[in-house]
Amino acid sequence: MSESRVNTVVVVGRDLDLWLSACVLKTALHRSGVSVTAVELPTHLHASDVYATLPAMEALHNLLRIEEAEMLASTRSVFSLGQNFIAHGTGQAYFHAYGAYGAAINTKPFFPHWLRARELGANVSFEDFSLTAATAKHGRMLIPDRATESYGRTDYAYHLPAIDYVRFLKRLAQQRGVTTYQSTTAKLTQDPLTEDISAVTLDDERHIGGHLFIDATGPEALLIGATLKVPRESWSGHSPVDRVIVASSNAFASIPPYAEVRAHANGWVGLYPSRSCTQVIQAYSSDICTANDALDSATTISRLALRDAFNRTCAPGIRSRAWERNCVAIGGAACTFDPVHSVDVHAVHLGLVHLLSLFPAGEHVCAAERAEFNRVTRQAFERLRDFQSAHYLLNRYEPSAFWSRAREITASTELAHKIATFRARGEMPLYEHETFSLDSWLAQFIGQGEVPETHDPTADCTPPDVLKAELKSILRFIKDKVLEQTPHDAYLKRLQA
């Protein structure tokens, strides 16, 4: 970069990656005198696309000073307390709740006590001790109070109809003062001496110059990949999915506050309710199942009349460097994921948070900042990938070509260590830059049928009668609290009042 100070940021891209980046950067940097320009390329969204978020999105909205009620009404979005995973045609199911499982007993962690209770003959599932899961399955919105906060973490995410949400973000960016241009193409000019990007040329031959360029063009990676030639590493060995069909159906009469992922012989179908419709995702492997068969499966398994179906490639992978020269890749340009667990929006969020923490003060310190950004984003993305891989590796669904292949995908060294340690003694090592909490990992492992051989011996210090009484007390608390909560539909109507 030729200037001693970075005061002009140009974001080139489309859809959520573009407009969330523009909103965040403008909101965070405007007091520093940094201008933000957005160059919008044609959308890749379809009518059936949905952004299912993780709970961190609510905090990001707060930082952006987004009024939640206004956003929900404008986009016809809803709350989500987690994801319900079920195996079609069997009784196998578990709920990944966005909240705590159990409460401390004698100031010691709950999970070893639950394992000991099982050894003593208790027949209560781990999931039954999740206030968030119980509330979701009763169709209610969990509103925290002092009692729930002392019990443990409760959180929520959103189901955001993609086209409506992008329109909302674009309007917000323009209101905040982001300069916007539209173009069908983006031609990049590089400095002949430094090879930094110096400008982007629009259809009408206007040149938009800047100091820092954000590649928000999605998997095409037009800046960091096509122009700067940063290679991409495939993660196909970590996922059995290579194709995704998105479709939609009518909205549910009563909208559940969670997503549901239904495993079947040819892959899985995800149902993501909103107020405008129900978005449906069918994930599958193209050498096991044809597109027509996949769509038939989605219709059968969802038990919905589907419309607006669109088939797209799913190619999980990571850019070897997300920050190259004066270009930072955000979202799909930096990393793409399997659709299970809905981590794509969170990956955009992670990239922006790390960029802001390392935003260059001048050209002389950029090398160190680039190196650190590339290190932490890679680690964060790899931990997201591992959580997704665990879903496939540990599955005990009925035998089929898809799920048998899923059990044979590659586990990273870190994930293999997690699995081995958990199986041995019920401990879950968490690494730097993990997104998913210990509760989420436990919910997934236990939900997939993994039960440790032993437990932390400190749980043995609790007498059996005390342990039994504590577990009953927790279950009573959950039951009472669930009955106090407002139905999800009523809570949404209340926000609009």
Rosetta blueprint (number, residue, H / E / L):
1 M L
2 S L
3 E L
4 S L
5 R L
6 V L
7 N L
8 T E
9 V E
10 V E
11 V E
12 V E
13 G E
14 R L
15 D H
16 L H
17 D H
18 L H
19 W H
20 L H
21 S H
22 A H
23 C H
24 V H
25 L H
26 K H
27 T H
28 A H
29 L H
30 H H
31 R H
32 S H
33 G L
34 V L
35 S E
36 V E
37 T E
38 A E
39 V E
40 E E
41 L L
42 P L
43 T L
44 H L
45 L L
46 H L
47 A L
48 S L
49 D L
50 V E
51 Y E
52 A E
53 T L
54 L L
55 P L
56 A H
57 M H
58 E H
59 A H
60 L H
61 H H
62 N H
63 L H
64 L L
65 R L
66 I L
67 E L
68 E H
69 A H
70 E H
71 M H
72 L H
73 A H
74 S H
75 T H
76 R L
77 S L
78 V E
79 F E
80 S E
81 L L
82 G E
83 Q E
84 N E
85 F E
86 I E
87 A E
88 H L
89 G L
90 T L
91 G L
92 Q L
93 A E
94 Y E
95 F E
96 H E
97 A E
98 Y L
99 G E
100 A L
101 Y L
102 G L
103 A L
104 A L
105 I E
106 N L
107 T L
108 K E
109 P L
110 F H
111 F H
112 P H
113 H H
114 W H
115 L H
116 R H
117 A H
118 R H
119 E H
120 L L
121 G L
122 A L
123 N L
124 V L
125 S L
126 F H
127 E H
128 D H
129 F H
130 S L
131 L H
132 T H
133 A H
134 A H
135 T H
136 A H
137 K H
138 H L
139 G L
140 R E
141 M E
142 L L
143 I L
144 P L
145 D L
146 R H
147 A H
148 T H
149 E H
150 S H
151 Y H
152 G L
153 R L
154 T E
155 D L
156 Y L
157 A E
158 Y E
159 H E
160 L E
161 P E
162 A H
163 I H
164 D H
165 Y H
166 V H
167 R H
168 F H
169 L H
170 K H
171 R H
172 L H
173 A H
174 Q H
175 Q H
176 R H
177 G L
178 V L
179 T E
180 T E
181 Y E
182 Q E
183 S L
184 T L
185 T L
186 A L
187 K E
188 L E
189 T E
190 Q E
191 D L
192 P L
193 L L
194 T L
195 E L
196 D L
197 I E
198 S E
199 A E
200 V E
201 T E
202 L L
203 D L
204 D L
205 E L
206 R L
207 H E
208 I E
209 G E
210 G L
211 H L
212 L E
213 F E
214 I E
215 D E
216 A E
217 T L
218 G H
219 P H
220 E H
221 A L
222 L L
223 L L
224 I L
225 G L
226 A L
227 T L
228 L L
229 K L
230 V L
231 P L
232 R E
233 E E
234 S E
235 W L
236 S H
237 G H
238 H H
239 S L
240 P L
241 V L
242 D L
243 R E
244 V E
245 I E
246 V E
247 A E
248 S E
249 S E
250 N L
251 A L
252 F L
253 A L
254 S L
255 I L
256 P L
257 P L
258 Y L
259 A E
260 E E
261 V E
262 R E
263 A E
264 H E
265 A L
266 N L
267 G E
268 W E
269 V E
270 G E
271 L E
272 Y E
273 P E
274 S L
275 R L
276 S L
277 C L
278 T E
279 Q E
280 V E
281 I E
282 Q E
283 A E
284 Y E
285 S L
286 S L
287 D L
288 I L
289 C L
290 T L
291 A H
292 N H
293 D H
294 A H
295 L H
296 D H
297 S H
298 A H
299 T H
300 T H
301 I H
302 S H
303 R L
304 L L
305 A L
306 L L
307 R E
308 D E
309 A E
310 F E
311 N E
312 R E
313 T E
314 C L
315 A L
316 P L
317 G E
318 I E
319 R E
320 S L
321 R L
322 A L
323 W E
324 E E
325 R L
326 N L
327 C E
328 V E
329 A E
330 I L
331 G H
332 G H
333 A H
334 A L
335 C E
336 T E
337 F L
338 D L
339 P L
340 V L
341 H L
342 S L
343 V L
344 D H
345 V H
346 H H
347 A H
348 V H
349 H H
350 L H
351 G H
352 L H
353 V H
354 H H
355 L H
356 L H
357 S H
358 L L
359 F L
360 P L
361 A L
362 G L
363 E H
364 H H
365 V H
366 C H
367 A H
368 A H
369 E H
370 R H
371 A H
372 E H
373 F H
374 N H
375 R H
376 V H
377 T H
378 R H
379 Q H
380 A H
381 F H
382 E H
383 R H
384 L H
385 R H
386 D H
387 F H
388 Q H
389 S H
390 A H
391 H H
392 Y H
393 L H
394 L L
395 N L
396 R L
397 Y L
398 E L
399 P L
400 S L
401 A H
402 F H
403 W H
404 S H
405 R H
406 A H
407 R L
408 E L
409 I L
410 T L
411 A L
412 S L
413 T H
414 E H
415 L H
416 A H
417 H H
418 K H
419 I H
420 A H
421 T H
422 F H
423 R H
424 A H
425 R H
426 G L
427 E L
428 M L
429 P L
430 L L
431 Y L
432 E L
433 H L
434 E L
435 T L
436 F L
437 S L
438 L H
439 D H
440 S H
441 W H
442 L H
443 A H
444 Q H
445 F H
446 I H
447 G H
448 Q L
449 G L
450 E L
451 V L
452 P L
453 E L
454 T L
455 H L
456 D L
457 P H
458 T H
459 A H
460 D H
461 C H
462 T L
463 P L
464 P H
465 D H
466 V H
467 L H
468 K H
469 A H
470 E H
471 L H
472 K H
473 S H
474 I H
475 L H
476 R H
477 F H
478 I H
479 K H
480 D H
481 K H
482 V H
483 L H
484 E H
485 Q L
486 T E
487 P E
488 H H
489 D H
490 A H
491 Y H
492 L H
493 K H
494 R H
495 L H
496 Q H
497 A L
